[in-house]
Each structure stands twice: as C-alpha cells, then as structure tokens.
Amino acid sequence: TKFLKKFKKTILKNIKKNFIPIKKREYKIEKDKYPIIIIFDVPEVEKRKRVWLRENLSALRFSMLQKSVWIGENKLPTEFIEDLKRLSLLPYIEIFSVMKKGTIASEFK
C-alpha cells in the first residue's frame, strides 16, 4: 500500500542518515601547507558520532590538544568532509587553517 511504501522509505532514509561506520575509515593522508585546527562541540545525544569523529581525526594523524580541540598537518580529505555532512556533524565543527605558528603572547616579550 501507499502508506507502507512511504513508511519504509522514511525508515530507510533515517537509517541511512544516522548510520555510523563501526570502524574508522581509511582516508588518503596528504600533507597540507599549513596546520589545521579542528574544534567541535558535539552534543551528548550524538556521543557515538563524537567517538567516530575522534577516531577518524586520529587516523588522519591529528593530535588532541584537548578532548574537542585537535591539530594536524594533513589535508582533510573530501570524503571526510562528506562523511561529516552525511552524519550532520558540520554544525558542531569549526575548522581553521593556521598561517602563523606560535602564540600572541610571544609577540609581547
């Protein structure tokens, strides 16, 4: 019936949208010109997605500065950004390119 087809389509769409790969992906690792800082604040209800994000940042050879602040010298693969979008994580993430290393405080010494 029409109702069952619509119901099935909705269920499949939600499953696909909320699907989280069990293990980290194998993204291509490529050096970037500048370091990248990634800051995120993923809500507790999205805990599995947050764990997935950390595992994949680690696989991309990013280092944790704080639990939700990571730094790395590799490019973020297009597939990784697409996965963030598919998992609806982009609203919780800020990505910065660092063009000058060091701290502002060092300029005042």
C-alpha positions as CSV (number, residue, x, y, z in Angstrom):
1,T,0.0,0.0,0.0
2,K,1.0,3.6,-0.3
3,F,1.3,4.1,3.4
4,L,3.7,1.2,3.8
5,K,5.9,2.3,0.9
6,K,6.1,5.8,2.4
7,F,6.8,4.4,5.9
8,K,9.5,2.1,4.5
9,K,11.1,5.0,2.6
10,T,11.1,7.2,5.7
11,I,12.7,4.4,7.9
12,L,15.4,3.7,5.3
13,K,16.2,7.4,4.9
14,N,16.6,7.8,8.7
15,I,18.7,4.6,9.0
16,K,21.0,5.9,6.2
17,K,21.2,9.4,7.7
18,N,22.1,8.1,11.2
19,F,24.3,5.3,10.1
20,I,27.7,5.5,11.7
21,P,30.5,3.3,10.4
22,I,31.6,0.8,13.1
23,K,35.3,1.3,12.4
24,K,37.3,4.3,11.3
25,R,37.6,4.9,7.5
26,E,40.8,4.6,5.5
27,Y,41.2,8.2,4.2
28,K,44.0,9.2,2.0
29,I,46.6,11.1,4.0
30,E,48.2,14.1,2.3
31,K,50.4,16.8,3.8
32,D,49.0,20.3,3.9
33,K,50.9,23.6,3.6
34,Y,49.5,24.9,6.9
35,P,48.5,23.2,10.2
36,I,44.7,22.8,10.7
37,I,42.9,23.2,14.0
38,I,39.5,21.5,14.4
39,I,37.3,22.5,17.3
40,F,34.0,20.7,17.9
41,D,31.2,20.6,20.4
42,V,29.0,17.5,19.6
43,P,26.0,17.1,21.9
44,E,25.9,14.2,24.3
45,V,23.0,12.7,22.5
46,E,25.3,12.3,19.5
47,K,28.0,10.6,21.5
48,R,28.6,7.8,19.0
49,K,29.2,10.3,16.3
50,R,31.7,12.2,18.6
51,V,33.6,8.9,19.2
52,W,33.6,8.3,15.4
53,L,35.0,11.8,14.8
54,R,37.8,11.4,17.3
55,E,38.8,8.0,15.9
56,N,38.9,9.4,12.4
57,L,40.9,12.5,13.3
58,S,43.4,10.2,15.0
59,A,43.5,8.1,11.8
60,L,44.2,11.3,9.9
61,R,47.2,11.8,12.2
62,F,45.7,14.8,14.0
63,S,46.7,15.3,17.7
64,M,44.4,16.0,20.5
65,L,45.2,19.3,22.3
66,Q,42.0,19.0,24.4
67,K,39.2,16.5,24.0
68,S,37.4,18.7,21.5
69,V,40.4,20.5,20.0
70,W,42.6,18.8,17.5
71,I,45.5,19.9,15.4
72,G,47.1,18.3,12.3
73,E,49.3,19.0,9.3
74,N,47.4,16.9,6.8
75,K,44.6,17.9,4.5
76,L,41.1,16.9,5.3
77,P,40.0,14.6,2.5
78,T,36.8,15.4,0.6
79,E,35.4,12.1,1.7
80,F,35.9,13.0,5.3
81,I,34.0,16.3,4.9
82,E,31.3,14.4,3.0
83,D,31.0,12.0,6.0
84,L,30.8,14.9,8.4
85,K,27.9,16.3,6.3
86,R,26.2,12.9,6.0
87,L,26.4,12.5,9.8
88,S,25.0,16.0,10.3
89,L,28.2,17.0,12.3
90,L,29.1,20.1,10.3
91,P,27.0,22.5,12.5
92,Y,29.1,21.4,15.6
93,I,32.6,21.8,14.0
94,E,34.9,24.7,13.3
95,I,37.9,24.2,11.1
96,F,40.8,26.7,11.0
97,S,44.0,26.9,8.9
98,V,46.9,28.3,10.9
99,M,49.1,30.5,8.8
100,K,51.5,31.6,11.6
101,K,52.7,29.3,14.4
102,G,53.3,30.5,17.9
103,T,51.3,32.4,20.5
104,I,50.2,36.0,20.6
105,A,52.0,36.2,24.0
106,S,55.4,35.6,22.3
107,E,55.0,39.0,20.5
108,F,54.9,40.8,23.8
109,K,58.2,39.5,25.2
